[in-house]
Amino acid sequence: MEGSSETGAPLRADGGVLIVRNAASGTAVIRSDPAATFAARVPEAQVHELAEGEDLADAVAAAMESDAAPAVLGIYGGDGSVSRMADLARRYDRPMLAMPGGTFNHFVRALGIESVGIALDALEAGSTVSVGVVEAIADDDEPRTVLNVVSVGAYPALIEERERRSDLGKWLGGVAATWAALRSTEPLTIVLDGRRARVWSVFVSAGRNDPERVATMQRQEADASVLDVRVHHARGSRVRALASLAFGKRTAAVLRAVRLFPRDADIERLVVRELDLRVTPAPGRPSLFVHDGELEERAPDGFRLRCRAVPDALRVFAPGDRPRSPS
């Protein structure tokens, strides 16, 4: 099912658009500076570059409290920045202008936004899509808006290892992190719907996802009226646990051919509207989860993670001719 699209009168950028740039996003990717494009296409927009240590919520709050509060909240950054802006767009009831400025840009790519120019074309045309999200609550914290996926287990462990080696750079740090994870990753204990299980990982995706994947890193559709859940039961080796994180279809196909990919019998697939999960890490291992690439650490003895699908939660400027979602 696709999210609904709307095309109305063009939204002029006469002071009504705030664009926040996260300069720290996408440092592993060579891309042109969008400043000239912003100046040419939306000359009246307020463009704010986040300073080191500055909080996105503070920057948006200052703009919203000004005499000329923006009608559109824009973000140029990666999935983590876009996810945080989505939360703010929902809070202030504003449409979001999301532009790819990170390394992977999973969310915007799923909506057909492959470049800054495409996003600005949609803004000028007034073309928006209604997008569903996941609300994730860890213990008794405030809900977090999630655009792609929430995960516990092997993937957060790999991200944590990579962040510890950030001084090596993204590529070399990733190689070192994978090697460390192959030696140290341990299964989690989860309780789901009253059932206890030892698992390598759990992925909770916004909307229906590719049935062949275990690690559903990128959403596949605008609609997110359901959660697509993949539970990788700990019946195989650490190698299989890490192999399940293969990003590309070709890589996954090679791993299947050499029998390193998890067996179908070890993957439990659920499509639900809500999920209530209790997570307990192995002794001595960190208590972690990841949402849209953002790593969070919890109490050492584990945590409760609740997720629910929220359809039509957010309006995003996107082209009206997006590819049809998978059935």
N, C-alpha and C positions, 0 to 999 in steps of 0.2 A: 504494500500500500504506500502511496506517495503522500508526502505532506502537501497541503494545498498551496497554490501560488496565487498571488494577487499582483496586478499591474494597475497602478493608478496614475494620477498626475505626478510629474517629476517632483521630487523633493529638492528644492533649491538649497544650496549650501550657504545661504546668507547668514552666517554666524550660528546656524542651527546644528552644525556637525562638530563633534569633538573626536579627534583622532589621537589615540595614545600610541606611541611607539615604545616597544621594549627593545632597547639596543642590545640587550644580552641574548636575545633569541637568535637562533639560526647562525651562531658563530662558526659552525662547521660547514656552512654552505656559502659559496661565493655568489652574491646577488647584488644587483645595482641598488643604489640608494634611492628610495622612493620620494625623497623630498621634492625633486623637480616635478614629478608626476602630481603630487599633492598640490603644488603651487599652480600648476597649469590647469588641472581638472577641477579642483575644489578650492579656489583661491581665498574664499571667505571662511573656510573651516579653521577651527582652532586646533593646531597640531602641538601636542605636548609630548616631549621625550622624557621617559622616566629616568630620574637620576639614580645613581647607585644607592640602593637601600630604600628608595622611595616606594611606598605601597600604592598599588593601582587603585585600591578603594579610596584612599585619601585624595588622589588626583581627581578622580571622578566626582567625589563628594564636593570638592572645592568648586568644580565647574557647575554642578547642579545647584549649588547655593548662590551662584553669581546672579546678576541681574539678567543675563542672557543665557539661561539654562539651555543646554543643547537638546534638540529634538531627536538626534541620532547619536548613539555611542559607537565609535569606531575603534578598532584595535588592529595594529600591525604587529604580529608576533607569532609565536608557536602555539601549540595546542594548550599548554598550561595557561598562557596569557589570554587566549581566546576563551577558555573555560571560565577564568575568573571574570572576564568582561561579561560573559553570558549571565553569570550570577548577578552582576550589577545591573545589566539591562533588564532582567526580570524584576529586580528590586525597585528600579525607578520607572518601570513600565515604558521602556523605550525600545525601538527596533535596533538591531546591532548590525554594524558594517564590519565584517570580518575579512581581513586580508592576510594572505600567506606571507609570513616573515620568519618562520621557524625552520627547523630541519626537516620535519616530515609533513606537517600541516594536514593531519588526517581529516579533521572535521571539515575544513573548507573544501578540500578536494572531493569529499563525499557529496558536496552540494554543487559541484561543477565549477568552483571558484579556483582556477588554476593560476591566476595572476592578480596583481593589484588592479590592472586595467579592467578585468572582467567584473570585479567587485564594484568599481566605480561606474561601469556601464549600468549595472543593476541599480545603483543608487540614483543615477540620472534618470533612468526609466521608471523609478518607483516600483521596481519588481522585487517582491519579497516572497519568502517561503515560510510557512509555519512549521516549526521544528519541535519535536518532542525531545525531552531530556530525561536523565536519571537523577533523582535526588538520593544522595547517599548520606547516611547518618552514622558516624562512628561513636559508639557508646552514647553519651547524652549531649554531644556537640550539636551545633547548628547544622542544618542540612547543607550539603555542598552540591552545586549544579555540575553534573558530569555530562559531557557531550559525546564521548566515545566509549570508554570502558573503565570499570573498576576491577582491580585484580589483587589477589593475595597469593603468596607462595613463591614460586621460582622466579617470576618476572620482577616483583619488588626486591627480591634478594639480589638479582643481577644488577638492578639499578643502584642498589645500595653499595654493592661492590664497585661499580663504575664511579660513583660519586666520591668514594674514598680514594680513587686514583685519578681525580680530575686534573691533577698537575701533569699527567702524562698526555693530555689531549684526548679528544673524544674517541678517535679510532683506536689508538694504542691502549688507552684506558679501557675501552670495550673489550679488546682482546685479553688484557690482563684480568679483567673482571670475569670473563667467561671461563678462563682457566681456573681462577679461584673458585668460582661457583661449581665447576665440575668436581672439585674436591670437597666442598663444604656444604652444599645445599642439602637440607634435610626436609622430610615431609612435615606437613602441618597436621594437626588434628582439628577437624571442623565438626560442628553439629548443625545440620540442616534439616528442617522439618522433623526434628526429633531423632534423626539418624546420625550416628557418630561414624566418622570415616577418617582414614589417613589419606591425604592427598598431596600431590605435588603442586597443584595450583587450582585456582578458581578464577574464571573470567566472567564478568557480568557486563554484557554489551547493551548499548542503547539501540533497541530495535532488532529485528531479525538480521542474522549475519550469515556469512558463508558457512554452509554445513560441513565443509571439508577442513575447516580451521579449528585449532584448539585455542591459540592465542588470537583473539579477535581484537586487534589493536585499533582498527579503523571501522567506524560505523558504515553501513551500506545503504542507508535510506534516511530520508528526512523524518519520516514518521517514527515515533518511538513509543507506541502504545503498549509494548511488551518489553520484557527483559529477556535476552537470549543468553543462557548460562551454560558454560562449559566447565565441567568438573573433571580434572585429570587425577584419577585414583592412583595411589602410590603402589602399583604392582610391578613396576619396571625399574630400570636403573636411573641414576642421575643423568646419564647421557640422553636417555629418552625424555627426561624432564626438561633438559635444556633444548633438545631438538624440537620439542613442541612449540618453542618460541620462534620458530622460523617465520620470517616476515613474508617472504615472497612465495608464490605458488611454485615456481621452478625449484627453489631450494627445498620446499616441502616434498616435491615430487622425487627429487634425488634422494632425500632422506628415507622416503618410503621405499624406494627401489633397493637401498642397501639395508633395509630393515632396522633403521635407527629411530624412525618416527613412532610415536605411541600407537599401540594397537587400538583398533576401534572399540574393542571390548573394555578398554581401560578408560574410555571417555564417556561420561554421562552428560547428556544434553537435555536442558529444560527450557521451556518457554513459559514464563510466568509474568504476572504484573507486579508482584512484590516478592522480596526475598529477605529472610531473617537468618543471619549466619553468625555463629559463635566461632571465633578463631583462636586457637592456642598453638603458639610456635613450639618447636622442639626445645628442650632445655639448653640454655646458653645461646640460642639463636635470637636475633632481633625480632620484635613484633611490628610488622610493617604492612602497609597497603599502598597501592598506587592508584591515582585517578587522573586520567588524561596526562600521564607522564609525570605527575607531581607525587613525590614520595613523602609519606607521613609515617612517623614512628609512634607507637602506642605503648601502653604499660607492658612490662615484660611478661606478665602472666596471661596476656591475650586481650581480646576486645570483642565487642559485639558490632556487627556491621549490618545495617538495614538499608535496603535499596528499594525504590519504587519507580515505576515508569510514570512520567507526567507528559501526556500528549499535548500538542499545541501550546507549549510553554513559552515559546520564544519566536519572534519574527526576525529573520535574517535576510539582508539584501542578497539575492542570488539570481542567476539567470533563470528564465522561465522554461528553457528547453533542456533541463537536466535529464540524464539518462534514467530510464525507468528502473525502479528498485527491484532487487531479486524477489522472486515469489517465495 
